[in-house]
Amino acid sequence: MMKKHAIVLAALIGAASAQAQVYGTVAGGATHLGMDCTGATSCDTSGTGVKLVGGYEFGNGFSLEAGYIGFGKFRAADGTVGLTVKPTAITLGGAFALPLGSDWGMNVRLGVAQVKTKASATVGALSGSDSESKAKVYAGVGVTYAISKTVKFELGVDSTQAEFAGEKGTLRLISLGATFAF
């Protein structure tokens, strides 16, 4: 009886391993920071960002992912005072891939992000910088198109929150990228 259970367990592990797949994603696109610019004479809340993700697909569409997102730079100024905000995030979470057809699909992501928000200020000839790191919820969604069994293009939206000195702002990356399965 014990031998039968061991054979069944080995078969299940083998089947799960056969479906498991390691992948990497590289993406870039437009970013936005929901920042209050009241009183600023100039305010640039959009930038260019990058996303790098590594994942392990367990089968049935479920994956575990770890990644890095650089959200770019955002600037605000008022006369002689200037502020630059540069947020980055390390992400860890789950993903679910839903097929929408033979080549089309949809990815949904949810997890946690360690968001580091670096702020640099300039007042006349004086300047300084500081940073804060906070754990925040991370979410994303994307539409994929498979050009082969190992390469997919994805148009996605990823979002989390930046926080510095008690001020919070929603971060968003709209990106186009490619996922490569190994």
C-alpha positions as CSV (number, residue, x, y, z in Angstrom):
1,M,0.0,0.0,0.0
2,M,2.8,2.4,0.9
3,K,4.6,1.7,-2.4
4,K,1.4,2.6,-4.3
5,H,1.2,6.0,-2.5
6,A,4.9,6.7,-3.3
7,I,4.3,5.9,-7.0
8,V,1.2,8.1,-7.2
9,L,3.1,10.9,-5.4
10,A,6.1,10.6,-7.7
11,A,3.7,10.7,-10.7
12,L,2.0,13.9,-9.4
13,I,5.3,15.6,-8.8
14,G,6.6,14.6,-12.2
15,A,3.4,16.0,-13.9
16,A,3.7,19.3,-12.0
17,S,7.3,19.6,-12.9
18,A,6.5,18.9,-16.6
19,Q,4.2,21.9,-16.6
20,A,6.4,24.2,-14.5
21,Q,8.3,26.9,-16.4
22,V,10.7,29.6,-15.6
23,Y,10.3,32.9,-17.4
24,G,11.6,36.5,-17.5
25,T,10.0,39.7,-18.6
26,V,11.5,43.0,-19.8
27,A,9.2,45.9,-20.3
28,G,9.3,49.7,-20.6
29,G,6.8,52.5,-20.9
30,A,5.1,55.6,-19.5
31,T,4.8,56.3,-15.8
32,H,2.7,58.6,-13.8
33,L,2.8,59.7,-10.1
34,G,-0.4,61.0,-8.6
35,M,1.3,63.9,-6.8
36,D,-0.4,67.1,-5.5
37,C,1.3,70.0,-7.2
38,T,-0.8,72.8,-5.6
39,G,1.2,76.0,-5.5
40,A,4.0,74.7,-7.9
41,T,4.8,76.9,-10.9
42,S,5.9,73.8,-12.8
43,C,4.9,70.1,-12.2
44,D,5.9,67.1,-14.3
45,T,4.1,64.0,-12.9
46,S,4.9,61.7,-15.9
47,G,8.1,59.9,-16.8
48,T,9.6,56.8,-18.4
49,G,9.9,53.5,-16.5
50,V,11.2,50.0,-16.8
51,K,10.1,46.6,-15.4
52,L,12.2,43.4,-15.0
53,V,10.4,40.3,-13.7
54,G,11.4,36.7,-13.1
55,G,8.8,34.1,-12.6
56,Y,8.1,30.4,-12.0
57,E,4.9,29.0,-13.5
58,F,3.4,26.1,-11.5
59,G,0.9,25.1,-14.1
60,N,-2.9,25.8,-14.5
61,G,-2.0,29.5,-15.0
62,F,-0.6,30.2,-11.5
63,S,2.9,31.7,-11.1
64,L,5.1,33.2,-8.4
65,E,6.9,36.4,-9.6
66,A,9.7,38.7,-8.3
67,G,10.6,41.9,-10.0
68,Y,12.0,45.4,-10.1
69,I,10.2,48.5,-11.3
70,G,11.9,51.8,-11.9
71,F,9.2,54.5,-12.2
72,G,11.4,57.2,-13.6
73,K,11.7,60.8,-12.3
74,F,9.0,63.3,-11.4
75,R,9.7,67.1,-10.8
76,A,8.0,70.1,-9.3
77,A,9.3,73.6,-8.8
78,D,8.2,76.9,-7.4
79,G,10.6,79.8,-8.0
80,T,13.9,78.9,-6.3
81,V,12.6,75.6,-4.8
82,G,12.8,72.5,-6.8
83,L,11.8,68.9,-6.0
84,T,12.7,65.6,-7.8
85,V,11.0,62.4,-6.8
86,K,12.5,59.0,-8.0
87,P,10.5,55.9,-6.8
88,T,11.6,52.3,-7.4
89,A,10.0,49.1,-6.2
90,I,11.0,45.5,-5.6
91,T,7.9,43.3,-6.0
92,L,6.9,39.8,-4.9
93,G,3.6,38.2,-5.6
94,G,1.4,35.8,-7.4
95,A,0.2,35.9,-11.0
96,F,-2.6,34.2,-12.9
97,A,-2.6,33.8,-16.7
98,L,-6.0,33.4,-18.3
99,P,-6.1,32.2,-21.9
100,L,-8.4,34.4,-24.1
101,G,-7.9,32.4,-27.4
102,S,-5.2,30.4,-29.1
103,D,-2.6,33.2,-29.0
104,W,-4.2,35.8,-26.7
105,G,-4.2,35.9,-22.9
106,M,-4.6,38.0,-19.9
107,N,-2.3,38.2,-16.8
108,V,-3.5,39.4,-13.4
109,R,-0.9,40.1,-10.6
110,L,-1.2,40.8,-6.9
111,G,1.5,41.1,-4.3
112,V,3.6,43.3,-2.1
113,A,6.1,45.9,-3.2
114,Q,9.0,47.4,-1.2
115,V,8.8,50.9,-2.6
116,K,11.8,53.2,-2.1
117,T,11.0,56.9,-2.7
118,K,14.0,59.1,-3.1
119,A,13.4,62.8,-2.9
120,S,15.9,65.5,-3.8
121,A,15.3,69.2,-3.1
122,T,17.1,72.3,-4.2
123,V,16.6,75.7,-2.6
124,G,18.8,78.3,-4.3
125,A,22.4,77.0,-4.2
126,L,21.6,74.5,-1.4
127,S,20.5,70.9,-2.2
128,G,19.9,67.7,-0.3
129,S,18.2,64.3,-0.6
130,D,16.6,61.6,1.5
131,S,14.7,58.4,0.9
132,E,12.0,56.3,2.6
133,S,11.1,52.6,2.0
134,K,7.6,51.3,2.7
135,A,5.9,48.0,2.0
136,K,2.8,48.6,-0.2
137,V,0.3,46.6,-2.1
138,Y,1.2,45.9,-5.8
139,A,-1.3,45.1,-8.6
140,G,-1.0,44.6,-12.3
141,V,-3.0,43.5,-15.3
142,G,-1.8,42.8,-18.9
143,V,-3.0,41.5,-22.2
144,T,-0.6,39.1,-23.9
145,Y,0.0,37.9,-27.5
146,A,2.1,34.7,-28.0
147,I,4.4,34.9,-31.1
148,S,5.8,31.4,-30.2
149,K,5.6,28.9,-27.4
150,T,8.4,30.7,-25.6
151,V,7.9,34.4,-26.4
152,K,4.9,36.6,-25.6
153,F,4.3,40.3,-25.9
154,E,2.5,42.1,-23.1
155,L,0.7,45.4,-22.9
156,G,0.3,46.0,-19.1
157,V,-0.5,48.3,-16.3
158,D,1.2,48.0,-12.9
159,S,0.4,50.1,-9.9
160,T,1.5,50.7,-6.3
161,Q,2.0,53.7,-4.0
162,A,4.9,56.0,-3.2
163,E,5.2,57.6,0.3
164,F,7.6,60.2,1.5
165,A,7.3,62.4,4.6
166,G,3.7,61.3,5.1
167,E,2.7,62.3,1.6
168,K,1.3,59.5,-0.6
169,G,0.9,59.2,-4.4
170,T,-0.3,56.5,-6.7
171,L,2.4,55.1,-9.0
172,R,1.4,53.7,-12.4
173,L,3.5,52.1,-15.2
174,I,1.8,51.5,-18.6
175,S,4.3,49.3,-20.5
176,L,5.0,47.2,-23.5
177,G,7.3,44.2,-23.0
178,A,8.3,40.7,-23.9
179,T,8.2,37.6,-21.8
180,F,10.7,34.8,-22.6
181,A,10.1,31.2,-21.2
182,F,13.1,29.0,-20.5
